[in-house]
Amino acid sequence: MGKRGLFGWGMVLVVVAVIFFLSGSSIAAEFSADLLLKQGGETMTGKVYVKGDKTRQEFVQQGQKQVTILRPDKGVTWVLMPAEKIYMEMSSQEDATYDPQLDPNIKDKAEIKLLGKETVNGYMCDKYQYSYHDTSMGTLTQWLSEKLNYPIKTEYKSPSGYMLTEYKNIQEGNVQGSLFEVPGDYALLSLPGMR
């Protein structure tokens, strides 16, 4: 796996961390959408599929499709590279799946403000801002869809950078369960520090 492959894995792992950070395990939405991710000077687009607490996202990075599947019910995240038919498996530890709305101690860690309601991509949302007491963590703003009970836009600002995640062209329902499984003909790639 050359420079292109390693760069691609790095970008996927960044995206995995963002989605872990933003999504919670008690969500019961079912939809697919176009996914927009902006970080620094880079913009990536792809698709996202959500079914209950399962999430799948697909990106084309440097001409290669990459897929990330989050399975909180199994305690794992899978990163797939379809061109090579290989995948990595990572443990989804409690701190990796952090979502401020699911943290019972969030009031001790951040000041929370409901900034009002806004319509985002056709969905009425409650707009929440989390200003962390630890200034190195910055602020996180979520637009939580009332109908989907899912954040469809998230903006994160910290001294280390800026990130925006947004779901567009949302199509509710009809998400196949097979999208959240590793195909049987894929081989597991083992890297140090990962299962």
C-alpha atoms as an extended CHARMM CRD file, in Angstrom:
* protein
*
       195  EXT
         1         1  MET       CA              0.0000000000        0.0000000000        0.0000000000  PROA      1               0.0000000000
         2         2  GLY       CA              1.8300000000        3.1260000000       -1.2550000000  PROA      2               0.0000000000
         3         3  LYS       CA              1.6520000000        6.7780000000       -0.2810000000  PROA      3               0.0000000000
         4         4  ARG       CA             -1.7780000000        7.1190000000       -1.8220000000  PROA      4               0.0000000000
         5         5  GLY       CA             -3.1710000000        4.2710000000        0.2610000000  PROA      5               0.0000000000
         6         6  LEU       CA             -1.6380000000        5.5250000000        3.5060000000  PROA      6               0.0000000000
         7         7  PHE       CA             -2.9070000000        9.0500000000        2.9130000000  PROA      7               0.0000000000
         8         8  GLY       CA             -6.3530000000        7.6610000000        2.1870000000  PROA      8               0.0000000000
         9         9  TRP       CA             -6.4040000000        5.6270000000        5.4030000000  PROA      9               0.0000000000
        10        10  GLY       CA             -5.3510000000        8.6990000000        7.3600000000  PROA      10              0.0000000000
        11        11  MET       CA             -8.2100000000       10.7660000000        5.9710000000  PROA      11              0.0000000000
        12        12  VAL       CA            -10.6930000000        7.9800000000        6.6480000000  PROA      12              0.0000000000
        13        13  LEU       CA             -9.5260000000        7.6890000000       10.2520000000  PROA      13              0.0000000000
        14        14  VAL       CA             -9.9960000000       11.4410000000       10.7190000000  PROA      14              0.0000000000
        15        15  VAL       CA            -13.5330000000       11.1320000000        9.3770000000  PROA      15              0.0000000000
        16        16  VAL       CA            -14.1970000000        8.1370000000       11.6390000000  PROA      16              0.0000000000
        17        17  ALA       CA            -13.1220000000       10.1650000000       14.6620000000  PROA      17              0.0000000000
        18        18  VAL       CA            -15.4230000000       13.0110000000       13.6580000000  PROA      18              0.0000000000
        19        19  ILE       CA            -18.4490000000       10.7780000000       13.1800000000  PROA      19              0.0000000000
        20        20  PHE       CA            -17.7470000000        8.9510000000       16.4530000000  PROA      20              0.0000000000
        21        21  PHE       CA            -17.5660000000       12.3340000000       18.1100000000  PROA      21              0.0000000000
        22        22  LEU       CA            -20.8620000000       13.4570000000       16.6040000000  PROA      22              0.0000000000
        23        23  SER       CA            -23.0830000000       10.4230000000       16.7220000000  PROA      23              0.0000000000
        24        24  GLY       CA            -24.6750000000        8.7090000000       19.6890000000  PROA      24              0.0000000000
        25        25  SER       CA            -25.6300000000        5.1030000000       20.2790000000  PROA      25              0.0000000000
        26        26  SER       CA            -29.2830000000        5.6530000000       21.2310000000  PROA      26              0.0000000000
        27        27  ILE       CA            -30.4060000000        7.1780000000       17.9390000000  PROA      27              0.0000000000
        28        28  ALA       CA            -33.2160000000        5.4690000000       16.0300000000  PROA      28              0.0000000000
        29        29  ALA       CA            -33.1400000000        7.3420000000       12.7040000000  PROA      29              0.0000000000
        30        30  GLU       CA            -33.1290000000        5.6250000000        9.3100000000  PROA      30              0.0000000000
        31        31  PHE       CA            -32.0180000000        7.6470000000        6.3020000000  PROA      31              0.0000000000
        32        32  SER       CA            -29.4430000000        8.1440000000        3.5670000000  PROA      32              0.0000000000
        33        33  ALA       CA            -27.9260000000       11.4840000000        2.5610000000  PROA      33              0.0000000000
        34        34  ASP       CA            -25.1420000000       13.2670000000        0.7450000000  PROA      34              0.0000000000
        35        35  LEU       CA            -22.3060000000       14.0100000000        3.1570000000  PROA      35              0.0000000000
        36        36  LEU       CA            -20.1940000000       17.1540000000        3.1430000000  PROA      36              0.0000000000
        37        37  LEU       CA            -17.0600000000       17.3780000000        5.2920000000  PROA      37              0.0000000000
        38        38  LYS       CA            -14.8270000000       20.4460000000        5.4540000000  PROA      38              0.0000000000
        39        39  GLN       CA            -11.6100000000       20.4660000000        7.4370000000  PROA      39              0.0000000000
        40        40  GLY       CA             -8.9060000000       23.0530000000        7.0430000000  PROA      40              0.0000000000
        41        41  GLY       CA             -8.6880000000       23.7960000000        3.3480000000  PROA      41              0.0000000000
        42        42  GLU       CA            -10.0300000000       20.4150000000        2.2660000000  PROA      42              0.0000000000
        43        43  THR       CA            -13.5710000000       19.4820000000        1.2920000000  PROA      43              0.0000000000
        44        44  MET       CA            -14.7480000000       15.9060000000        0.9230000000  PROA      44              0.0000000000
        45        45  THR       CA            -18.1320000000       14.7200000000       -0.3040000000  PROA      45              0.0000000000
        46        46  GLY       CA            -19.6980000000       11.3050000000       -0.0800000000  PROA      46              0.0000000000
        47        47  LYS       CA            -22.7470000000        9.3540000000        1.0540000000  PROA      47              0.0000000000
        48        48  VAL       CA            -23.9630000000        8.4440000000        4.5250000000  PROA      48              0.0000000000
        49        49  TYR       CA            -26.4180000000        5.7250000000        5.5460000000  PROA      49              0.0000000000
        50        50  VAL       CA            -27.9420000000        5.5930000000        9.0320000000  PROA      50              0.0000000000
        51        51  LYS       CA            -30.0750000000        2.7890000000       10.4490000000  PROA      51              0.0000000000
        52        52  GLY       CA            -30.6570000000        2.9330000000       14.1950000000  PROA      52              0.0000000000
        53        53  ASP       CA            -27.2350000000        3.1690000000       15.8250000000  PROA      53              0.0000000000
        54        54  LYS       CA            -25.4200000000        1.9120000000       12.6960000000  PROA      54              0.0000000000
        55        55  THR       CA            -23.7000000000        4.3450000000       10.3270000000  PROA      55              0.0000000000
        56        56  ARG       CA            -22.0110000000        3.8250000000        6.9680000000  PROA      56              0.0000000000
        57        57  GLN       CA            -20.1510000000        6.5410000000        5.0860000000  PROA      57              0.0000000000
        58        58  GLU       CA            -18.6000000000        6.3530000000        1.6370000000  PROA      58              0.0000000000
        59        59  PHE       CA            -15.9770000000        8.6660000000        0.1400000000  PROA      59              0.0000000000
        60        60  VAL       CA            -13.8780000000        8.6750000000       -2.9940000000  PROA      60              0.0000000000
        61        61  GLN       CA            -10.3790000000        9.6890000000       -1.9100000000  PROA      61              0.0000000000
        62        62  GLN       CA             -7.7050000000       10.1310000000       -4.5960000000  PROA      62              0.0000000000
        63        63  GLY       CA             -9.7700000000        8.0800000000       -7.0140000000  PROA      63              0.0000000000
        64        64  GLN       CA            -10.3940000000        5.1970000000       -4.6120000000  PROA      64              0.0000000000
        65        65  LYS       CA            -13.6430000000        4.4450000000       -2.8060000000  PROA      65              0.0000000000
        66        66  GLN       CA            -13.3450000000        4.0920000000        0.9530000000  PROA      66              0.0000000000
        67        67  VAL       CA            -16.1030000000        2.9650000000        3.2930000000  PROA      67              0.0000000000
        68        68  THR       CA            -16.4240000000        3.3470000000        7.0500000000  PROA      68              0.0000000000
        69        69  ILE       CA            -18.9960000000        1.3370000000        9.0130000000  PROA      69              0.0000000000
        70        70  LEU       CA            -19.7110000000        2.1620000000       12.6600000000  PROA      70              0.0000000000
        71        71  ARG       CA            -21.2420000000       -0.6910000000       14.6540000000  PROA      71              0.0000000000
        72        72  PRO       CA            -21.7150000000        0.3810000000       18.3010000000  PROA      72              0.0000000000
        73        73  ASP       CA            -23.8060000000       -2.7570000000       18.8650000000  PROA      73              0.0000000000
        74        74  LYS       CA            -20.6590000000       -4.8330000000       18.2040000000  PROA      74              0.0000000000
        75        75  GLY       CA            -18.2230000000       -2.3070000000       19.7040000000  PROA      75              0.0000000000
        76        76  VAL       CA            -16.3070000000       -1.9570000000       16.4290000000  PROA      76              0.0000000000
        77        77  THR       CA            -15.6650000000        0.2900000000       13.4610000000  PROA      77              0.0000000000
        78        78  TRP       CA            -14.7120000000       -1.1800000000       10.0990000000  PROA      78              0.0000000000
        79        79  VAL       CA            -12.8000000000        0.7400000000        7.4310000000  PROA      79              0.0000000000
        80        80  LEU       CA            -13.1160000000       -0.9200000000        4.0190000000  PROA      80              0.0000000000
        81        81  MET       CA            -11.0880000000       -0.4050000000        0.8360000000  PROA      81              0.0000000000
        82        82  PRO       CA            -13.2260000000       -2.0290000000       -1.8850000000  PROA      82              0.0000000000
        83        83  ALA       CA            -10.5560000000       -1.8610000000       -4.6280000000  PROA      83              0.0000000000
        84        84  GLU       CA             -8.2460000000       -4.1160000000       -2.5660000000  PROA      84              0.0000000000
        85        85  LYS       CA            -11.0760000000       -6.0120000000       -0.8180000000  PROA      85              0.0000000000
        86        86  ILE       CA             -9.4180000000       -5.4120000000        2.5460000000  PROA      86              0.0000000000
        87        87  TYR       CA            -10.6790000000       -3.8880000000        5.7950000000  PROA      87              0.0000000000
        88        88  MET       CA             -9.4400000000       -2.7340000000        9.1950000000  PROA      88              0.0000000000
        89        89  GLU       CA            -11.2630000000       -3.2730000000       12.4630000000  PROA      89              0.0000000000
        90        90  MET       CA            -10.9940000000       -0.8500000000       15.3790000000  PROA      90              0.0000000000
        91        91  SER       CA            -12.5140000000       -1.0330000000       18.8230000000  PROA      91              0.0000000000
        92        92  SER       CA            -15.0770000000        1.6900000000       19.4770000000  PROA      92              0.0000000000
        93        93  GLN       CA            -14.2610000000        2.5400000000       23.0550000000  PROA      93              0.0000000000
        94        94  GLU       CA            -16.5500000000        4.6520000000       25.1980000000  PROA      94              0.0000000000
        95        95  ASP       CA            -14.4140000000        7.7720000000       24.9400000000  PROA      95              0.0000000000
        96        96  ALA       CA            -14.2460000000        7.4250000000       21.1440000000  PROA      96              0.0000000000
        97        97  THR       CA            -18.0270000000        7.4980000000       20.7940000000  PROA      97              0.0000000000
        98        98  TYR       CA            -18.3490000000       10.6790000000       22.7820000000  PROA      98              0.0000000000
        99        99  ASP       CA            -21.4370000000       12.7650000000       22.0650000000  PROA      99              0.0000000000
       100       100  PRO       CA            -22.1540000000       15.7570000000       24.3040000000  PROA      100             0.0000000000
       101       101  GLN       CA            -25.8790000000       15.0520000000       24.2750000000  PROA      101             0.0000000000
       102       102  LEU       CA            -25.3120000000       11.5690000000       25.6870000000  PROA      102             0.0000000000
       103       103  ASP       CA            -22.7170000000       12.5300000000       28.2980000000  PROA      103             0.0000000000
       104       104  PRO       CA            -24.3770000000       12.6250000000       31.7500000000  PROA      104             0.0000000000
       105       105  ASN       CA            -21.5170000000       14.8320000000       33.0140000000  PROA      105             0.0000000000
       106       106  ILE       CA            -21.5600000000       17.3190000000       30.1300000000  PROA      106             0.0000000000
       107       107  LYS       CA            -22.7690000000       20.1290000000       32.4080000000  PROA      107             0.0000000000
       108       108  ASP       CA            -19.5110000000       19.8000000000       34.3560000000  PROA      108             0.0000000000
       109       109  LYS       CA            -17.4340000000       19.9570000000       31.1630000000  PROA      109             0.0000000000
       110       110  ALA       CA            -19.1050000000       22.6360000000       29.0750000000  PROA      110             0.0000000000
       111       111  GLU       CA            -21.5240000000       25.5160000000       29.0840000000  PROA      111             0.0000000000
       112       112  ILE       CA            -24.5710000000       24.4830000000       27.0550000000  PROA      112             0.0000000000
       113       113  LYS       CA            -26.7540000000       26.9390000000       25.2120000000  PROA      113             0.0000000000
       114       114  LEU       CA            -29.8540000000       26.3250000000       23.1530000000  PROA      114             0.0000000000
       115       115  LEU       CA            -29.3990000000       28.9950000000       20.5010000000  PROA      115             0.0000000000
       116       116  GLY       CA            -32.8750000000       28.5740000000       19.0640000000  PROA      116             0.0000000000
       117       117  LYS       CA            -34.3840000000       26.7750000000       16.1170000000  PROA      117             0.0000000000
       118       118  GLU       CA            -33.2020000000       26.7890000000       12.5110000000  PROA      118             0.0000000000
       119       119  THR       CA            -34.2260000000       24.9590000000        9.3860000000  PROA      119             0.0000000000
       120       120  VAL       CA            -31.3080000000       23.0430000000        7.8650000000  PROA      120             0.0000000000
       121       121  ASN       CA            -31.7690000000       21.3090000000        4.5140000000  PROA      121             0.0000000000
       122       122  GLY       CA            -35.5340000000       21.1510000000        5.0020000000  PROA      122             0.0000000000
       123       123  TYR       CA            -35.4770000000       19.9100000000        8.6220000000  PROA      123             0.0000000000
       124       124  MET       CA            -36.3880000000       21.9640000000       11.6750000000  PROA      124             0.0000000000
       125       125  CYS       CA            -33.4890000000       21.7170000000       14.1160000000  PROA      125             0.0000000000
       126       126  ASP       CA            -32.6530000000       22.6950000000       17.6640000000  PROA      126             0.0000000000
       127       127  LYS       CA            -29.3070000000       24.4960000000       17.5710000000  PROA      127             0.0000000000
       128       128  TYR       CA            -27.0720000000       23.6960000000       20.5500000000  PROA      128             0.0000000000
       129       129  GLN       CA            -23.6780000000       25.1490000000       21.3790000000  PROA      129             0.0000000000
       130       130  TYR       CA            -21.2210000000       23.4410000000       23.7380000000  PROA      130             0.0000000000
       131       131  SER       CA            -18.4430000000       25.7490000000       24.9920000000  PROA      131             0.0000000000
       132       132  TYR       CA            -15.9280000000       23.5530000000       26.7850000000  PROA      132             0.0000000000
       133       133  HSD       CA            -14.3330000000       24.7340000000       30.0300000000  PROA      133             0.0000000000
       134       134  ASP       CA            -11.0700000000       23.2470000000       28.7310000000  PROA      134             0.0000000000
       135       135  THR       CA            -10.3910000000       25.8910000000       26.0870000000  PROA      135             0.0000000000
       136       136  SER       CA             -8.2030000000       23.4940000000       24.0960000000  PROA      136             0.0000000000
       137       137  MET       CA            -11.4290000000       21.6170000000       23.2420000000  PROA      137             0.0000000000
       138       138  GLY       CA            -13.0300000000       24.7450000000       21.7800000000  PROA      138             0.0000000000
       139       139  THR       CA            -16.7310000000       24.8460000000       20.9170000000  PROA      139             0.0000000000
       140       140  LEU       CA            -19.0750000000       22.4660000000       19.1680000000  PROA      140             0.0000000000
       141       141  THR       CA            -22.3630000000       23.5010000000       17.5950000000  PROA      141             0.0000000000
       142       142  GLN       CA            -24.9690000000       20.9200000000       16.5720000000  PROA      142             0.0000000000
       143       143  TRP       CA            -28.1420000000       21.3180000000       14.5780000000  PROA      143             0.0000000000
       144       144  LEU       CA            -30.2490000000       18.4350000000       15.9150000000  PROA      144             0.0000000000
       145       145  SER       CA            -33.1720000000       17.4830000000       13.6680000000  PROA      145             0.0000000000
       146       146  GLU       CA            -36.3880000000       17.2280000000       15.6690000000  PROA      146             0.0000000000
       147       147  LYS       CA            -37.8180000000       14.6530000000       13.2640000000  PROA      147             0.0000000000
       148       148  LEU       CA            -34.7360000000       12.4360000000       12.8880000000  PROA      148             0.0000000000
       149       149  ASN       CA            -33.3530000000       12.9680000000       16.4180000000  PROA      149             0.0000000000
       150       150  TYR       CA            -29.9580000000       13.1860000000       14.7390000000  PROA      150             0.0000000000
       151       151  PRO       CA            -27.4370000000       15.9920000000       14.2250000000  PROA      151             0.0000000000
       152       152  ILE       CA            -27.5780000000       16.8350000000       10.5020000000  PROA      152             0.0000000000
       153       153  LYS       CA            -25.0630000000       19.6560000000       10.7630000000  PROA      153             0.0000000000
       154       154  THR       CA            -22.1420000000       20.0270000000       13.1440000000  PROA      154             0.0000000000
       155       155  GLU       CA            -19.5150000000       22.7320000000       13.3730000000  PROA      155             0.0000000000
       156       156  TYR       CA            -16.4410000000       22.2760000000       15.5410000000  PROA      156             0.0000000000
       157       157  LYS       CA            -13.9810000000       25.0760000000       16.3050000000  PROA      157             0.0000000000
       158       158  SER       CA            -10.8750000000       24.6720000000       18.4360000000  PROA      158             0.0000000000
       159       159  PRO       CA             -7.3440000000       26.1020000000       18.6080000000  PROA      159             0.0000000000
       160       160  SER       CA             -6.2340000000       23.1190000000       16.4930000000  PROA      160             0.0000000000
       161       161  GLY       CA             -8.6560000000       23.8050000000       13.6370000000  PROA      161             0.0000000000
       162       162  TYR       CA            -12.1430000000       23.9070000000       12.1770000000  PROA      162             0.0000000000
       163       163  MET       CA            -14.4320000000       21.1620000000       10.9440000000  PROA      163             0.0000000000
       164       164  LEU       CA            -17.8960000000       21.1840000000        9.3950000000  PROA      164             0.0000000000
       165       165  THR       CA            -20.0510000000       18.1240000000        8.7590000000  PROA      165             0.0000000000
       166       166  GLU       CA            -23.3970000000       18.4200000000        7.0170000000  PROA      166             0.0000000000
       167       167  TYR       CA            -25.9800000000       16.0040000000        5.6030000000  PROA      167             0.0000000000
       168       168  LYS       CA            -27.8510000000       17.1170000000        2.4740000000  PROA      168             0.0000000000
       169       169  ASN       CA            -30.5420000000       15.6030000000        0.2070000000  PROA      169             0.0000000000
       170       170  ILE       CA            -31.7800000000       13.3920000000        3.0520000000  PROA      170             0.0000000000
       171       171  GLN       CA            -33.9300000000       10.4140000000        2.0150000000  PROA      171             0.0000000000
       172       172  GLU       CA            -35.7860000000        8.8280000000        4.9250000000  PROA      172             0.0000000000
       173       173  GLY       CA            -36.2050000000        5.0570000000        5.3390000000  PROA      173             0.0000000000
       174       174  ASN       CA            -35.3760000000        2.1040000000        3.0680000000  PROA      174             0.0000000000
       175       175  VAL       CA            -31.7850000000        1.5440000000        4.2230000000  PROA      175             0.0000000000
       176       176  GLN       CA            -30.6530000000       -2.0680000000        3.6970000000  PROA      176             0.0000000000
       177       177  GLY       CA            -29.1270000000       -3.8420000000        6.6810000000  PROA      177             0.0000000000
       178       178  SER       CA            -26.4770000000       -5.4520000000        4.4680000000  PROA      178             0.0000000000
       179       179  LEU       CA            -24.7880000000       -2.0500000000        4.0500000000  PROA      179             0.0000000000
       180       180  PHE       CA            -23.5270000000       -2.3760000000        7.6270000000  PROA      180             0.0000000000
       181       181  GLU       CA            -21.7110000000       -5.7010000000        7.1880000000  PROA      181             0.0000000000
       182       182  VAL       CA            -18.2250000000       -6.5200000000        5.8730000000  PROA      182             0.0000000000
       183       183  PRO       CA            -18.5180000000       -8.5180000000        2.6250000000  PROA      183             0.0000000000
       184       184  GLY       CA            -17.4620000000      -12.1380000000        3.0410000000  PROA      184             0.0000000000
       185       185  ASP       CA            -14.6600000000      -11.8980000000        0.4580000000  PROA      185             0.0000000000
       186       186  TYR       CA            -12.7680000000       -9.0870000000        2.2470000000  PROA      186             0.0000000000
       187       187  ALA       CA             -9.5190000000       -9.8180000000        4.1080000000  PROA      187             0.0000000000
       188       188  LEU       CA             -8.6980000000       -8.3000000000        7.4870000000  PROA      188             0.0000000000
       189       189  LEU       CA             -5.6710000000       -5.9830000000        7.4660000000  PROA      189             0.0000000000
       190       190  SER       CA             -3.8720000000       -5.9040000000       10.8050000000  PROA      190             0.0000000000
       191       191  LEU       CA             -2.0200000000       -2.7490000000       11.8540000000  PROA      191             0.0000000000
       192       192  PRO       CA             -0.1970000000       -2.1130000000       15.1570000000  PROA      192             0.0000000000
       193       193  GLY       CA             -2.5620000000       -0.8750000000       17.8550000000  PROA      193             0.0000000000
       194       194  MET       CA             -5.7010000000       -2.1890000000       16.1610000000  PROA      194             0.0000000000
       195       195  ARG       CA             -7.6430000000       -5.3960000000       16.5550000000  PROA      195             0.0000000000
